[in-house]
Amino acid sequence: MATTGSTGRIEISVAEYLLLFTQFSKEEQLKIAAEIASKTFADRWAKMDAKLPDTDDLSEEDIISEVRSVRYG
C-alpha cells in the first residue's frame, strides 16, 4: 500500500505503480513513458556507455576502413 515517507513524498511499490499505470488511457501512458524516459536518460546512457568498449584510440581512417569492409566485404 502506498504510504507517505519521511520526506513527505508518496512511497509506492513498483507493482503498485504498474497497476496504477494500467488504469491510464494509452495516450496518458505514452506521455508518462516519455516523461520517465526523459528523466532517466542520463542514467540509462551512463549504464550503457559503461558497457561499451573505449574507442578513443580509433582514428577516422580506422572507422572508414571498417565501414568499407562491412559494406563491400
Short mmCIF file of the C-alpha atoms (twelve columns), coordinates in Angstrom:
data_MODEL
# 
_entry.id   MODEL 
# 
loop_
_atom_site.group_PDB 
_atom_site.id 
_atom_site.type_symbol 
_atom_site.label_atom_id 
_atom_site.label_alt_id 
_atom_site.label_comp_id 
_atom_site.label_asym_id 
_atom_site.label_seq_id 
_atom_site.Cartn_x 
_atom_site.Cartn_y 
_atom_site.Cartn_z 
_atom_site.pdbx_PDB_model_num 
ATOM 1  C CA . MET A 1  0.000  0.000  0.000   1 
ATOM 2  C CA . ALA A 2  1.249  3.479  -0.815  1 
ATOM 3  C CA . THR A 3  2.422  5.476  2.215   1 
ATOM 4  C CA . THR A 4  3.865  8.900  2.847   1 
ATOM 5  C CA . GLY A 5  7.550  8.709  3.752   1 
ATOM 6  C CA . SER A 6  9.631  10.967 5.976   1 
ATOM 7  C CA . THR A 7  10.352 13.226 3.001   1 
ATOM 8  C CA . GLY A 8  6.642  13.876 2.520   1 
ATOM 9  C CA . ARG A 9  6.695  12.008 -0.771  1 
ATOM 10 C CA . ILE A 10 4.335  9.171  -1.518  1 
ATOM 11 C CA . GLU A 11 6.127  5.826  -1.321  1 
ATOM 12 C CA . ILE A 12 4.686  3.298  -3.761  1 
ATOM 13 C CA . SER A 13 5.992  -0.089 -4.818  1 
ATOM 14 C CA . VAL A 14 6.805  -0.886 -8.432  1 
ATOM 15 C CA . ALA A 15 3.925  -3.363 -8.529  1 
ATOM 16 C CA . GLU A 16 1.527  -0.693 -7.240  1 
ATOM 17 C CA . TYR A 17 2.839  1.823  -9.754  1 
ATOM 18 C CA . LEU A 18 2.418  -0.600 -12.656 1 
ATOM 19 C CA . LEU A 19 -1.126 -1.401 -11.551 1 
ATOM 20 C CA . LEU A 20 -1.896 2.314  -11.395 1 
ATOM 21 C CA . PHE A 21 -0.210 2.864  -14.768 1 
ATOM 22 C CA . THR A 22 -2.547 0.371  -16.468 1 
ATOM 23 C CA . GLN A 23 -5.517 2.474  -15.359 1 
ATOM 24 C CA . PHE A 24 -4.425 5.420  -17.536 1 
ATOM 25 C CA . SER A 25 -5.508 5.727  -21.164 1 
ATOM 26 C CA . LYS A 26 -2.997 4.669  -23.822 1 
ATOM 27 C CA . GLU A 27 -2.390 8.348  -24.656 1 
ATOM 28 C CA . GLU A 28 -1.661 9.117  -20.995 1 
ATOM 29 C CA . GLN A 29 0.574  6.035  -20.733 1 
ATOM 30 C CA . LEU A 30 2.611  7.302  -23.684 1 
ATOM 31 C CA . LYS A 31 3.010  10.721 -22.030 1 
ATOM 32 C CA . ILE A 32 4.070  9.091  -18.746 1 
ATOM 33 C CA . ALA A 33 6.527  6.794  -20.532 1 
ATOM 34 C CA . ALA A 34 8.030  9.730  -22.455 1 
ATOM 35 C CA . GLU A 35 8.463  11.694 -19.231 1 
ATOM 36 C CA . ILE A 36 10.119 8.732  -17.484 1 
ATOM 37 C CA . ALA A 37 12.406 8.169  -20.491 1 
ATOM 38 C CA . SER A 38 13.392 11.837 -20.470 1 
ATOM 39 C CA . LYS A 39 14.084 11.914 -16.734 1 
ATOM 40 C CA . THR A 40 16.126 8.694  -16.765 1 
ATOM 41 C CA . PHE A 41 18.057 9.238  -20.000 1 
ATOM 42 C CA . ALA A 42 21.346 10.329 -18.408 1 
ATOM 43 C CA . ASP A 43 21.409 7.348  -16.033 1 
ATOM 44 C CA . ARG A 44 20.453 4.878  -18.774 1 
ATOM 45 C CA . TRP A 45 23.106 6.356  -21.075 1 
ATOM 46 C CA . ALA A 46 25.802 6.118  -18.402 1 
ATOM 47 C CA . LYS A 47 24.912 2.471  -17.735 1 
ATOM 48 C CA . MET A 48 25.026 1.597  -21.430 1 
ATOM 49 C CA . ASP A 49 28.197 3.624  -22.032 1 
ATOM 50 C CA . ALA A 50 29.974 1.771  -19.225 1 
ATOM 51 C CA . LYS A 51 29.388 -1.492 -21.101 1 
ATOM 52 C CA . LEU A 52 30.755 -0.202 -24.419 1 
ATOM 53 C CA . PRO A 53 34.451 -0.517 -25.269 1 
ATOM 54 C CA . ASP A 54 36.586 2.607  -25.122 1 
ATOM 55 C CA . THR A 55 37.169 3.772  -28.695 1 
ATOM 56 C CA . ASP A 56 39.146 6.958  -28.081 1 
ATOM 57 C CA . ASP A 57 42.132 5.463  -29.878 1 
ATOM 58 C CA . LEU A 58 40.210 4.896  -33.139 1 
ATOM 59 C CA . SER A 59 41.034 7.322  -35.912 1 
ATOM 60 C CA . GLU A 60 38.632 8.468  -38.590 1 
ATOM 61 C CA . GLU A 61 40.651 6.373  -41.037 1 
ATOM 62 C CA . ASP A 62 40.117 3.265  -38.870 1 
ATOM 63 C CA . ILE A 63 36.371 3.876  -38.834 1 
ATOM 64 C CA . ILE A 64 36.164 4.461  -42.596 1 
ATOM 65 C CA . SER A 65 38.195 1.324  -43.218 1 
ATOM 66 C CA . GLU A 66 35.840 -0.745 -41.078 1 
ATOM 67 C CA . VAL A 67 32.746 0.729  -42.749 1 
ATOM 68 C CA . ARG A 68 34.211 -0.103 -46.180 1 
ATOM 69 C CA . SER A 69 34.984 -3.671 -45.147 1 
ATOM 70 C CA . VAL A 70 31.418 -4.162 -43.916 1 
ATOM 71 C CA . ARG A 71 29.811 -2.520 -46.944 1 
ATOM 72 C CA . TYR A 72 31.996 -4.035 -49.625 1 
ATOM 73 C CA . GLY A 73 33.134 -7.251 -47.960 1 
# 
